[in-house]
Amino acid sequence: AGVALADDITVVGVGYGDYEERTFPSQTKSLAQARQFVEKLALAHGFDDRHTGAILLALTEAVSNIIKHTYRMNPDERIRIGVGRAPDQFSIHIRDWGDRQDPGRFVSRDLADIRPGGLGVRYIREVMDVVEFDDKLWDGNELHMLVRGKNRNADKN
């Protein structure tokens, strides 16, 4: 008697691998810094130069699309890039706080239609093993990309 009851919740977290994130301004000049951040972690994870380059091109396409289409070139916004590394997988999570995007509109054009633009999403899907777009956030969008393994391009030669 006289003891107040509490609604406490206990949360237990189990870590699996390493995770680092950085936030960058929504400016094309920030692409170099974002690429350096991901490149360092991809090489440390064991990817060869060729596959690291492919991952960086997918990153560049995704971030460029956010800057151009979601933020409409507004340099005052921000983009958060997180990189997860666990045994035999490397993930990139790209978060923006812009208008929600409809993933159904992300359709690449036919390869026979030779002209600039429109192939970024196709390229991202070819390079990454898993590509998921989360438009159900309270505000903004998040793209999740995952590559399994290490040095995959070394095996393709």
N, C-alpha and C positions, 0 to 999 in steps of 0.2 A: 504494500500500500504506500502511496505517496511517491512512487518511482515512475517517472515519465517514460513512456515507450517511444522508441525511435524507429524510423523507417530507414535504416542504413542499408546500403547496397555495397557488397564487396565485389570488386572487379579484379580478376586475375589475368594478367597478360603473359603470354608465352612468346618470346622472340624467336624468329626464324630468319636468320641472315642479318644483313646490314641494310640500313635505310638512311639516305641523306636527301635533303631537299634544299632548294634555293629559290628565291623569288627574284624575278627580273622585271624591269619596266617593259611595257608593251611597245617597244621600239625596235625597228629592224637592226639598229646598231647593237642591240643586246643579244642578237643571235650568236655572235662570236663567243661571248661569255657563256651562254647556255651550252653551246657545242663543246667548249673546253671543259666545262663541268661534267658533262656526260661522257666525253671522250676519256677523261682521266679514269673514270670509274669502269668504263667498258674495257679498257686496256688492263686495268688492275684485276678485272674479273677473268681475264684470260682470252678475250677475243683477239683475233689477229687484226692487222691493220685494215685488211679488205672488209671484213665483216663490221668492224668498228665504223668504217666509212659509210657502210650501208645503214647502220643504225643512226648515224648522225644525219644522213640525208632524210630518213623518216622523221627524225626529230625536227629538222629544219622545215620540212613540209607542214608538219602539224602546227608548229609555233607560228609559222608564216600565215597559215590559214586563220589562226586566232587573231593575229594582228590585223589582217586585211578584212576578214569577213565578220568576226564577232565584235571586235573593237573598232572596226571601220577606221583604222589608222590613228586612233586616239592615243597619243604617246603617254597619257597620264594614267593609264590602267596598269594592271600587274598580271603576271603569269607565274604560277608556281610550278616548278619541275621537281619531282621526287624520283629518286632512283633506288630500287630495291635489288639487293644481290643476295641470292641464296644458292646453295649447291645446285648447279646445272640450270639456273634460270636467272634472267636479268630483266627487270621490269622498269618501265618508265611511266610515270603518272603526271599528266599535264592538266593543270587546273586553271580555269579562268572564272571571272565574276561578271561576265557579259550577259547579254540576252541569251536565253535558252535557245539552243539550236536543235533542229529536227534532223536526227541521224538518217532518216529516210530520204533526205535531200542530198546526201553525200554520195552521189552517183558519178563514177568516172565515165568519161566518154570512151567511145570505141577507139582502139589503137589505130585503126585504119584512117581515122579522122586526124590527119597530121596538121597540127597547129599548136601554138604555145598554150600551156595551162590545162587544167582539168585532169591531170594524171596523178596528183599527189596522193589521193586516197587509195588508188590502185597500187601505187608503189609502197605505201605504208603496209597495206595488207599482204603484199608479196614478201616484204622483208621480215615482218614480225609474225610470230606463230599465233599470237592471240591479240586481237584488237577489239576493245569494248569501249563504247561511248556511253557515259552516264549523264543523261539530261534530266534526271529526277532530283537533283540537288535543290535545296531551298533557294539558292541563287547561283547562277552560273552553270558551268559544264566541266566534266572531267573525262579525259581520254586515258585509257589504260592500255599499254602495249607491253607484250611479253615476248622474250626470245628464250627458247630452251637451249641448253648446252653451251659449249664454248668452241671457238675455232671451227665453226660449221663450214665456213668457206674453204678452210684448209682441206676438208674431206671431199669437196666437190671438184678439186683439180685432178 
